[in-house]
């Protein structure tokens, strides 16, 4: 009976989103209210008085880590949009000399991860949706755009991985390296799916090209995270995949005698400049801390916020340099509005996670599930992770909600002990593209084209509705779950 009371806050939070269809910050508040009531009513769930101050400070630092990336990241995306950088990137991708399926694979495994890893919050859709709509009818293009949102464990410069690592008290490099392993099968899977959605004439050839692109992304993430490069790993891996695709384009041009136009394959100067500013700022900050410059860190318990190690300052500096040092008030206001609700939801889920962990609720749930057979736990861990990402619409929110419980569950399965947090991080991130907020953003960016109006290769005939994309997302999520479950079973067997 105790486990049923312990799961009540999670059930209420999930039900608030799925059944009542309320925003994530409402769901977090409802979960916290139920958890507080359980602590008050159930003696077994009492919060130790001596830990309240430390837990509150740790929760505040976790939220500060997120806010320091979210606010400047969204502000940068506003600047990039206003200055036409996203528009230049769209035009360049459209002009690449690749077949439609191969170009879709490059967008899903290269362009989308690069943009989303740098800015986060679905900003890559501002680039990928118009590009893909120029290549395919809306029903195909919007589904491909959804599949391009799978970099989430490294989105917003690895924010979910950094927060997840802090929640379980381990270095971000450790969780990043483990997550690169647990996500390795997902990227080739979604890239092949995106290419086959285009109905290519040579399906085997298109699938092989797409699999190679997805494998390049997975391989780059494995190498970078193994080297301890976690926060910019998604950007660099996406760039590496894009560079590999451009190398194929150049080889094809040379083979067909079109080598004189190879310079057209290079990204636009404004795109290179904007992205280079941010990556250069991150590299300089890392070099400064390596040279002994104090990282300006705050630490409480196992949670730390280090200003020079955060990607927030390089994001803000890059945005200011693009505007020649002049803050843009309208963009700043828009960024604060866009960040408000996600940050409120994250704060609520962080508080809920802390209350459940400190009061013994997470322990009661872990003990209840620990009695299940090991194969059942192996299958449950990625399922719970994907559920958390789906209902919160956020990799960070999903981790804040479920990470401590997932780590505890994995401890009871031999071979899986070191992989519970990584499976949660990967599963929550790879389920975000199925969440209703993300689907609504896809439709909003598509605008009239999603309603079957406007010009394009579809001839204005094909309308796409919310339930269409939701059904597709759930089918794709089932395939992603199969890949994650297969990985979890292999890790449990050979780990």
N, C-alpha and C positions, 0 to 999 in steps of 0.2 A: 504493500500500500504506500510505503514511503516513496518509492520511485515514481508513483503516479502523481503525488504532490510535487515531487521535484521536477517533473516534466511539464507541469502546468504552465509556468511562465513561457516556455518555448512554444507550447501548443497555442496559447493565447496570442503570442506574437505572430505566429504563422497564420492562424485563423483570421486575425485582423486584416492581413494583407490578402489572403486567398479568398476568403468567404465574404468579408465585409468590404473588401476592395478599398481599404484606407491606405494612405501613404505610409512609407516605411517609418517615418519618425513617430507617427501615431502608434504603429505596431510596437516600436521600441518602448514607448511610454507605457503602453498597456502591459507589456511583459514585465517592466520594472515594477509597476504597481502590484501585479500578482505576486512577484517575487518578494516584495516588501511585506505583503499580507501573509505570505507563507512563513517568512522569518518571524513575524509577530505572533502567529498562531501555533506554529509547530516548534516545540522545544529543540528537536533534533537539528533545526536549521538556524540556530542562533548565530549571530555575527559576533565574533570576539571583539570586545570594545577596544583592545589595544591595536587592532589592525585597521580600524576605520580610517584614521588619518593617512596611513601609508597607502591604503588601497585607493583613496580618493586622489592622492597626489599622483599615483601611478596612472590612474585613469585620465587625469588631466594632461599628463605628459604624452600619453598615447594620442589623445585628441589634438594636442599641440603639434605632434609629428605629422598628423594628417593635414591639419589646417595650413601648416607651413608649406605644404606642397600643393594642396588643392587650390588655395586662393591665387597664388602666382601662376599656377598652371592654367587655370581658366582665364586669367587676365591675359596671359600670353596668347591663348587661342583667340581671344577677342582681337588682339593686335594683329595677329597673323591674318585673320579674316578681313579686317578693315584695310590692311595694306595690300591685299590681293595675293598673298603668298599661297594660300590654299587654291586660289583660282589658277595660278601659274602651274602648280603641281598637277591639277586636274588636266590642263591642256597638254602638258608634257606626257602624261600617261596615255592619254588618248592617241597621241601621235606615234607611240612606239610601234615599230614594225614587227608585231607578233600576231599570231592568230587569236581570235576572240577567247577561246578556252585558256590558252597559255597566258594571255594578258590578265584574265580573271584570276588565274593562279598567282601571278606576280602581285596583283593588288592584294589578295587575301593573305599571302605569306610574306610579302615584302613591304608594300606601301602602307597598308593598314596597320600592321604592327609597329612600324616606325613612328607614324603620327600618333597612334593611340598610346604608345609607350612614353612619348614625350609630353603629351598634354592630358590624356585621360578623358573620362566623362563622356565618351562617345563622340569626341571631337573628330575622330578619323572619319566618321560618317559624313561630315561636311565635304570631305574629299572623295570618299569611295562611292557614295550613292550617286552623285552626278556622273562620275566616270563610268560606273557599271551600267547606268541607265542609257548611256550613249553606246554601249556595246550589246545590250540585250533588252528584251521586253521587261516591263516592271516586275511581273511575277518571278522571273529569273534573277534580275538584278538585285532586288531587295532581299531575296534569300541569300544571294552571294554576299551582300553587304553584312548581313547578320553573321555569317560564318567568319567574316573578317574580324570579328570582335573577340577573338579567342586568345589574345595576348595577355589577358587581364592579370595573371599573377605577376607580370612585369609592367602592367599599365601604370600610368602616372608615375613613371620612374620607380617602379618596384614598390609602390606604397603598400599594397596588400601584403607583400612578402615581408617588408620591414615591420609592419604592425603585427603580423602573425608571429614573427620571430620574437617580438617583445612580449607577446601574450604567453608564450611558452618558455620564455627565458633562455633563448639560445641565440647565437649570432645570426644576423641576416644572411651571411655567406653560407652558413650551414643549411638553412632552410631553402635558400635559393638553389644551391647545388642539388639538394634532394628533390625540389619541385621540378627542376629541369629533367630529372629522370622520370618522375611520375607523369609528366606532361608529354614525354617524348613521342608517344604514339598518336596524340591528339592532333598535332599540327599537320602531319601528312594526311590524316583522315579527313579533316575539314577542307584541306586544299584540294584533294581529289574530288570530294563532293562538289565543291564550287565549280571545278572545271567540267564535271559531268552534267551539271545543271544546264550548261550551255548547249547540250545535245550535239557534241562534236561528231563529225562523220567518222573519224578514226578514234574511237573511244579508248582503245588500249594505249595508243600513242599519247593521247591527251592525259590519260590517267597516269602514265609513266612520268610525263613532264611535270605534272602537278605534284606527284609523290616526291619527285626530286626536289622541287621547291620547298615543300613542307619539311622534308628531311634536312634540307640545308638550314632552315630556321631552327629546327630541333637541335641539330648538331652545333650550331653557333651558340645557342643558349646553354647547352651542356658545357662547352669549352669556357665560355665567359663566366658562368657561375662557378665552375670548378676553380677558376683563377681568382675568385672572390669579387668579380665585377658584377654586382647584383643590380644596383639601381639603374644604370644606363644599359643593362643587358638587352632589354627589349628593343631599344633604339638601335644599338649596334648590330644585333642579330637581324633586325629588319633591313638595315642598310646592307649587311653582308648578303642577304638573300636577294635584295634588289640589284646589288652589284653583280651577283652571279647571273641574274636574268639579263642584265645589260651586256655582260660578256657573251652570252648566247646570241643576243641580237647582233653584236658586232661581228661574231663569227659567221652568222647567216649573211650579213651584208658583204663581208669579204668573199664568201663563197659564191654569191650571186653577182659579184662585181660592183657592189655599191659602197665600197669602203670610203669613198670620198665624202660621204654624208655621215660618217661615224660621229662627228662632233655633235650632231643633233641628238645623240643618245644621252648626252650629259644632262643632268638636271638643270633647271633654270638657275641663274646666278642668285636671284633673291631667295630661292628655297635653300640653296647651299649656305648662303650667308646667315639666314635665320637659324637654321638647325646648327650650323657651326658655332654660332654665338653661345648657344645653350650648352652644347657638348664641350666647347672650349672652357666655359665657365666651370663646369663640373670637374674637368681635368685639372684646372688651376687650383680649385679648392682642395682636391685630393692631394695634389703636389704640395700645397701649403701645409696641410696637416702632416704629410709624410716628412716634411722638412722640419717639423717641430713647432709649427705655429699652433697655439692653443685652440682646440676645436670649439671653445665657448659652450661647454656642455653642462646640462642639468641632469642629475641622476637621482632617482628614488627607487630603492629596491633593485629590481632587475630591468627597469625601464629607463632609457636615456634619450634625451633630446640634445643633439649636438648641431649647432647652427651651421658650422662649416662643413659638416658631413651631410647635411640636408640638401636636396636638389632645389629647395625653394629659392634661396638667394640667386643661383645662376638663372633660374627661370625668370625671376623678376628683373635681374640685370639685363638679360637678353631682350625682354620686352621693352625696357627703358632705352636701351641702345638703339633698337629699331625705330623708336620715336625720338631719337636724339636727346635723350635725357629728360623729356617732358612727359610727366604722367598724364594719361588721358582719362578724365573724370568719368565720362560716360562708360568707357570700357571697365573702369574700376567698379562703378556701381553695378553694371551688368554681371561682373564676375562675382561680386558679393551676393547678389540675388540668386545666381545659379548655384552657388556653393552652400547657401543657407540650409536648405532642406537636407541634402546629403550629409552635411556636417552634423546637423541635429540628430539625424537617424544614427549616424556613427556613434555619437556621444551616448545616445540611449542604449545602443547595443553593447558598447564598452562597459557602461554601468551595469547592465544586466549580466554580462559575463562575469564581472567582478563579484557581484552579489551572489551569483550561483556558485562560483568557485570558493569564495571565502566562507559561505554559510554551510557548505557541505552538500549542496544540491547536485553539483556536477559529480561529486564523489558517489552519491547515492545512485545516480543514473549509470555511472561507470560500473559500479558493483552489480547493478541489475543486469546490464548487458554482458558483463564479463562472464556470467554463468552460461551464456549461449555457446554453442559449438563454434570453434575457431573459423570454419568456412563461412558461417553466418555473419560473424563480425567482419571478416574480410570483405564480404559483399555489402555490408551495411555502411562501412566507413565512407566509400566514395558516394553512396546514395545520400547519406546525410549531408555530405559536403555540397553536392549538387542542389539538394533541397534548400540549403541555407543561401546559396547564391541566387537561386531562382526567386525565393520569396523576398529577399532584401534588395535584389537588383544591384548588388555590389559585392565585389570580391572582399573589400575591406569590411563591410558590414557582415557578410557571411562568416568571415574569420572571427570577428569580434563576438559573434553570436555562438559559434560552435567549436572554436579551436581548442580550448582547454578540455572539453569533453572528448573530442576526437583523439587527442593525444593520450588521454586516459584509456580509451577503448583499445587503442593499438598496443598498449602495454601488456594486454592480456593475451596477445597472439605471438607466439615465438616466430622470429624473423621479421615481424612487422613493427617492432618496438620503435625503431628510428624513423618510421615513415608515416606515422599517423598525421603529424602536422603538415607534411608535404602533400599527402593525399587530400587533406582538407583544403589546403591552399589551391591546389590544382583544380579540384572538383568544383569548388565555389566559383573560381574564376571562369572555368569553361562552361558554366551554366548561366552566366550573366546574360548572354545573348538571347536566351529564351525568356527573360523577364519582361513583364509588360511595360515598364518604363522604357526599356531599350527598344522594344517593338514600336512604341508610340513615337520615339525619337526618329526611328527609321522612316516611318510614315510621314512625320512632320517635315523631314528634310526632303523627301520625295515630292511632297506637295501635290499639285494637280496631277502629276504623272501617276501617283498611286491611286488616284480616283478615276483613271482611264481617260484623262483629258490631256491636252498638250501635244506637242510634236515629238517625234522620236521613232525608232525602229518598230515600235509596237503599233504605230498608226493610231494611237489614242483609243485602242479597243479594250485593253486588259486592265481591269481594276483589281486592286489588292486591298483586302480588308484585314483588320486586326486579327480576327480569328483564323484567317488563312496563314498568317505568319506565325501565330501561336501554335497551330497544329504542326507546321513545318519545324518550328523550334523544338517541340517535344519529340518529334521523330529524330531530329539530329541529336538531341540530348540523350536519347536512348543509345545511339551509336557511340557517343562520347562516353557514356557510362560503361558500355561494354569494353571500350579501350582502357578506361581507368580500372575497372574490375579485373581485367586480364593482367594489368600491370601490378595491381595489389596482390593478386594470387601468386604471380611470379616472385614478387618480393618476399611474400610469406614463405614460399617454398624454398627459395634459394638465398634469401637475405640473411 
